[in-house]
Amino acid sequence: MKLILQKNQKQGMGKTKYILELKVELTDEENENVKKYKVGNTIIYSNVQEAEGLLKSVASRIAGTQFTVNDLVNGKKIEMKDFFEMLDMEEIVKETCKTFKIMLEAMANFGGDEVIDY
């Protein structure tokens, strides 16, 4: 799995909008597992509703954002009002992709033996 991020900005009516485009490239095996286990519509991230402190201020700036597996695989474009909001969202995307990778690994190993050496 590879995460591809593209950051842009555009001017409009005296204000700058920041744009984060994201897309995940999957291997053939990962793609097959997404289809096999029918997880495309699974919500893998949704912003926190009842956060506290700093997290609450970050969550309020990016309210209403969620990602499904299909959003990651097909690509998603997010427009934000300020630069720091874009940086926050970039970190959320990276953490979401870490979760997605764990999910992909679990699907790849499902039904087989897992050997863990310590």
Phi, psi and omega in degrees: 000136175233137175259128178245120179245138174229126180248132179221173173217155176218148179265143177197123176053042177080000181238148177263134173251139179254135186238129175242119176252136182226150176202142178251131174261126181255154171288167178301318180296317179297318177300315179298320180292323176300318178289315183301315183268001174052054183255009183305321181270003180293127176283120183257344173209137171217135186301152185289131181273322185237069180267168179235156173058224183300319180301324179296319180292323177293314182298323181291330179288332183244030182302145176085010182263133172213157178232134169258169176302318179300323177300317181292317184286319183273344181099149180214142179243128182236127176257136182229161185274334180219163185299317183292327174299319178296319178297318177299315181295323178300318178294320178298317179299316180297317178293321178299320180290329174297317177297317180298320179297318177299319178298316179297319179295320178296318178296321181294330183261359185292133177088355179244177177280142175243122180251124182242117177268138177241000000 
